[in-house]
Every structure is written in C-alpha cells, then in structure tokens.
C-alpha cells in the first residue's frame, strides 16, 4: 500500500483497541465514542480485506491476522515519535531565538527578559539582528516587529499603539524623520533616519525633535534624557510579538509570550 493511502487514524484506533481489547476503553483513551471506534475498525478491515477482531463469550479478542500486524504497527508508531522528536530538536526547550529591533531590545525587552531569565536558569537566548528574517531560514522562535497587526502570524501586542513627540532637553529646532512615521504637513526634516532606533539616537544627541513609539521613548523620558513635547496620542502601529502557529503552540514559547504579554 502506498504511503499516501495508509489509514493512519484507523491504525491508531486499532492499536488502542488491541491494547485494551475493548472498544469502550479505547474510546475513552482517544476521547471519542465507542461507535466511532467500531466504525474505524470496520473501515480498516474493509481496506485490508481481513477481520481484525472477533467477539467471544469472554469478550473481544484479536484474530491471527490482527496479531500478525500488531508488533510492526507499534514499532512504526515508535519510529513516528522518534521522527517528531528529531524534527523538534532544532527548537530546543532550553534555547530561545528571538529577532528584535536593536533599539527595542535595549529600551524595552532587555530589562524584562532579565527578569524572565532569572526564573529560567540555564536557558540560552540567541538574538537575531533582523526582525524581518524568515522564521524557517533563521530558525526563529519569535520575532518582535513594529506593525499594525499580526497579519498571517500568531501574535500579541506588547505595548499600546501610542506615539509621542520628543527631543533632548537642549535640542536643535529641527525635525528628524524615519520611514513609517509621518511628520506634520509642510515640515522639511533635517535628518532622514533609516529606523526608529536611528531617530532615537539622533534625538538623544540633541539633533532635533522626532515622533517615536511611546514604548521606545518612555525609558529615555523617565531618565530625563528626552523630554515629551506633546502628550501621547494613538498610533497605527505597535510592537507585536509574533510567530507562526507551530512555534506559537510550543510550551516554551507560550511561557515567554505569557510573561511578556503581562510585563
């Protein structure tokens, strides 16, 4: 029989029924009804052209044909488990690979990750420089991106979508621009930065004022390195913690997501 035609679900049901010699107990293990177990067994018997179980006065018992296939089947399931473990080895439970903007890591993530690290000794953190890297190619667990939503990925918003105009206490009367953050109409910036991190560094140096995500600027405001020139206002984009569904469902990722989502 071709691999594409293997009735894997029915074989899993057969294995459970053979171990318990009871459709009812097999149904309990598989969280289905006894009728569903019986239907799967009959369908498997039809596909194979053999009878796998017979009912006797003592209960259910395997036929010789059923017994003949049981050990190879269980060996096959064991190899499936080994295969899954091998594929998951690249996503080790004691290692996180996170792509994050450098400036957001320095201003927001690092202090919070330090607290999480204290409660998870022995865990290694690999920080990728490109938050837009491909998850598969870079073997990423998570990425943090300044976006307007998760798109096709799973995600949680790490901070409110707010922005604020800031400058150093002593600053040049000029504007600093960066992609994705529109300046007031008619403003000609003196610096066109390539990222919010470069805009932040320019503002800290007193080279002008700029509009930054509040999550990126609030640490510098609290330290007195920057002054908020306006009240925070709603923004379209925010920092999101993102991952494809397989990574998002892993136990280690769920733990970090839960922590950062509340931090």
BASEVO-972589 format. One line per 4 residues: number of its first residue (from 0); their letters; for each residue y, x, z of C-alpha. Coordinates in nm, 3 decimals, decimal comma. Layout:
NUM = A = Y X Z | ...;
This chain:
0 = XXXX = 0,000 0,000 0,000 | 0,346 0,129 -0,090 | 0,578 0,221 0,195 | 0,832 -0,034 0,077;
4 = XXXX = 0,570 -0,308 0,123 | 0,450 -0,212 0,471 | 0,481 -0,516 0,703 | 0,623 -0,310 0,991;
8 = XXXX = 0,733 -0,600 1,208 | 0,394 -0,769 1,180 | 0,220 -0,440 1,263 | 0,436 -0,409 1,575;
12 = XXXX = 0,330 -0,759 1,677 | -0,035 -0,671 1,609 | -0,009 -0,364 1,832 | 0,131 -0,571 2,120;
16 = XXXX = -0,128 -0,846 2,079 | -0,410 -0,588 2,065 | -0,292 -0,422 2,388 | -0,269 -0,749 2,579;
20 = XXXX = -0,544 -0,940 2,397 | -0,313 -1,234 2,444 | -0,056 -1,385 2,212 | 0,133 -1,522 2,514;
24 = XXXX = 0,171 -1,184 2,688 | 0,255 -1,016 2,357 | 0,526 -1,278 2,304 | 0,670 -1,203 2,650;
28 = XXXX = 0,687 -0,830 2,567 | 0,853 -0,891 2,231 | 1,084 -1,168 2,356 | 0,953 -1,420 2,101;
32 = XXXX = 0,738 -1,731 2,124 | 0,355 -1,728 2,116 | 0,377 -1,935 1,798 | 0,586 -1,660 1,635;
36 = XXXX = 0,323 -1,403 1,732 | 0,049 -1,615 1,584 | 0,249 -1,662 1,264 | 0,300 -1,285 1,228;
40 = XXXX = -0,070 -1,215 1,287 | -0,177 -1,473 1,027 | 0,072 -1,333 0,777 | -0,061 -0,980 0,839;
44 = XXXX = -0,418 -1,099 0,795 | -0,319 -1,259 0,464 | -0,155 -0,936 0,345 | -0,450 -0,719 0,448;
48 = XXXX = -0,721 -0,964 0,348 | -0,907 -0,922 0,680 | -0,942 -1,105 1,008 | -0,797 -0,907 1,298;
52 = XXXX = -0,874 -1,129 1,598 | -1,136 -1,384 1,691 | -1,135 -1,630 1,977 | -1,439 -1,639 2,205;
56 = XXXX = -1,528 -1,820 2,524 | -1,391 -1,517 2,712 | -1,063 -1,517 2,526 | -0,915 -1,317 2,239;
60 = XXXX = -1,091 -1,010 2,104 | -1,040 -0,768 1,817 | -1,265 -0,772 1,512 | -1,418 -0,443 1,391;
64 = XXXX = -1,151 -0,435 1,119 | -0,877 -0,470 1,378 | -1,027 -0,197 1,595 | -1,058 0,038 1,297;
68 = XXXX = -0,684 0,032 1,226 | -0,550 0,035 1,581 | -0,557 0,407 1,667 | -0,398 0,521 1,337;
72 = XXXX = -0,135 0,249 1,379 | -0,042 0,368 1,728 | -0,031 0,727 1,608 | 0,205 0,613 1,335;
76 = XXXX = 0,436 0,441 1,585 | 0,438 0,760 1,792 | 0,545 0,957 1,485 | 0,821 0,699 1,423;
80 = XXXX = 0,952 0,761 1,775 | 0,941 1,138 1,721 | 1,131 1,095 1,395 | 1,403 0,890 1,561;
84 = XXXX = 1,438 1,146 1,840 | 1,468 1,426 1,582 | 1,740 1,237 1,395 | 1,929 1,174 1,718;
88 = XXXX = 1,913 1,538 1,824 | 2,238 1,614 1,639 | 2,412 1,360 1,863 | 2,305 1,524 2,188;
92 = XXXX = 2,382 1,336 2,507 | 2,538 1,646 2,664 | 2,793 1,705 2,388 | 3,091 1,512 2,251;
96 = XXXX = 3,250 1,595 1,917 | 3,595 1,435 1,900 | 3,854 1,455 1,623 | 4,204 1,402 1,757;
100 = XXXX = 4,562 1,491 1,664 | 4,661 1,811 1,845 | 4,977 1,662 1,993 | 4,799 1,351 2,122;
104 = XXXX = 4,529 1,567 2,277 | 4,790 1,775 2,460 | 5,008 1,485 2,575 | 4,759 1,205 2,644;
108 = XXXX = 4,391 1,285 2,602 | 4,350 1,620 2,780 | 4,464 1,502 3,126 | 4,234 1,200 3,108;
112 = XXXX = 3,943 1,395 2,963 | 3,973 1,642 3,251 | 3,909 1,360 3,500 | 3,612 1,233 3,295;
116 = XXXX = 3,480 1,589 3,271 | 3,486 1,627 3,649 | 3,240 1,340 3,677 | 3,012 1,465 3,397;
120 = XXXX = 2,943 1,833 3,471 | 2,752 2,026 3,208 | 2,887 1,822 2,917 | 3,035 2,016 2,625;
124 = XXXX = 3,341 1,895 2,432 | 3,396 2,001 2,071 | 3,743 1,920 1,941 | 3,778 1,884 1,565;
128 = XXXX = 4,124 1,961 1,419 | 4,126 1,690 1,151 | 4,127 1,338 1,290 | 4,066 1,203 0,939;
132 = XXXX = 3,750 1,409 0,887 | 3,439 1,232 0,760 | 3,221 1,126 1,053 | 2,897 1,227 0,883;
136 = XXXX = 3,011 1,560 0,739 | 3,179 1,668 1,065 | 2,903 1,516 1,285 | 3,170 1,334 1,485;
140 = XXXX = 3,106 1,108 1,779 | 3,461 0,972 1,795 | 3,800 1,007 1,630 | 4,147 0,920 1,753;
144 = XXXX = 4,387 0,809 1,481 | 4,737 0,664 1,464 | 4,663 0,350 1,263 | 4,738 -0,021 1,256;
148 = XXXX = 4,381 -0,121 1,339 | 4,018 -0,009 1,330 | 3,952 -0,116 0,972 | 3,578 -0,093 0,896;
152 = XXXX = 3,510 0,113 1,209 | 3,449 0,005 1,567 | 3,744 0,081 1,790 | 3,955 0,030 2,099;
156 = XXXX = 4,331 0,068 2,122 | 4,416 0,343 2,369 | 4,783 0,262 2,430 | 5,025 -0,018 2,345;
160 = XXXX = 5,173 -0,020 1,995 | 5,521 0,081 2,107 | 5,776 0,333 1,981 | 6,088 0,488 2,130;
164 = XXXX = 6,381 0,695 2,005 | 6,401 1,026 2,191 | 6,588 1,354 2,199 | 6,622 1,657 2,423;
168 = XXXX = 6,889 1,641 2,695 | 7,101 1,866 2,472 | 7,042 1,787 2,107 | 7,200 1,818 1,766;
172 = XXXX = 7,343 1,494 1,627 | 7,086 1,461 1,352 | 6,763 1,279 1,272 | 6,407 1,408 1,245;
176 = XXXX = 6,178 1,217 1,010 | 5,799 1,214 0,971 | 5,559 1,019 0,747 | 5,493 0,666 0,859;
180 = XXXX = 5,793 0,625 1,090 | 6,089 0,476 0,906 | 6,438 0,577 1,019 | 6,734 0,339 1,031;
184 = XXXX = 6,878 0,245 0,692 | 7,118 0,496 0,544 | 7,001 0,785 0,763 | 6,952 1,120 0,590;
188 = XXXX = 6,727 1,333 0,815 | 6,798 1,698 0,875 | 6,426 1,768 0,925 | 6,133 1,611 0,747;
192 = XXXX = 5,836 1,687 0,971 | 5,481 1,662 0,845 | 5,339 1,486 1,151 | 5,447 1,321 1,476;
196 = XXXX = 5,349 1,644 1,653 | 5,597 1,845 1,446 | 5,862 1,581 1,506 | 5,794 1,603 1,880;
200 = XXXX = 5,822 1,983 1,878 | 6,148 1,964 1,681 | 6,296 1,712 1,924 | 6,191 1,922 2,225;
204 = XXXX = 6,374 2,218 2,066 | 6,695 2,012 2,053 | 6,698 1,994 1,674 | 6,775 1,622 1,663;
208 = XXXX = 6,650 1,281 1,763 | 6,339 1,107 1,635 | 6,130 0,795 1,677 | 5,788 0,859 1,833;
212 = XXXX = 5,492 0,653 1,955 | 5,559 0,583 2,322 | 5,215 0,721 2,418 | 5,312 1,055 2,263;
216 = XXXX = 5,662 1,073 2,413 | 5,624 0,928 2,763 | 5,490 1,251 2,918 | 5,789 1,451 2,797;
220 = XXXX = 6,023 1,172 2,911 | 5,866 1,176 3,258 | 5,903 1,555 3,278 | 6,268 1,537 3,172;
224 = XXXX = 6,205 1,737 2,853 | 6,306 1,438 2,644 | 6,546 1,151 2,703 | 6,477 0,799 2,583;
228 = XXXX = 6,778 0,692 2,377 | 6,651 0,336 2,336 | 6,417 0,101 2,518 | 6,060 0,100 2,385;
232 = XXXX = 6,006 -0,152 2,106 | 5,697 -0,285 1,925 | 5,548 -0,068 1,652 | 5,300 -0,139 1,377;
236 = XXXX = 5,066 0,149 1,456 | 4,897 0,270 1,773 | 4,646 0,534 1,875 | 4,293 0,400 1,832;
240 = XXXX = 3,961 0,545 1,947 | 3,724 0,492 1,653 | 3,364 0,542 1,546 | 3,110 0,394 1,304;
244 = XXXX = 2,878 0,135 1,458 | 2,576 0,368 1,516 | 2,784 0,616 1,717 | 2,972 0,336 1,892;
248 = XXXX = 2,647 0,189 2,025 | 2,517 0,516 2,173 | 2,509 0,534 2,551 | 2,724 0,845 2,582;
252 = XXXX = 2,995 0,710 2,351 | 3,001 0,377 2,535 | 3,059 0,566 2,861 | 3,358 0,760 2,727;
256 = XXXX = 3,500 0,455 2,547 | 3,481 0,251 2,867 | 3,661 0,523 3,063 | 3,938 0,592 2,810;
260 = XXX = 3,988 0,222 2,747 | 4,081 0,179 3,114 | 4,255 0,515 3,170;
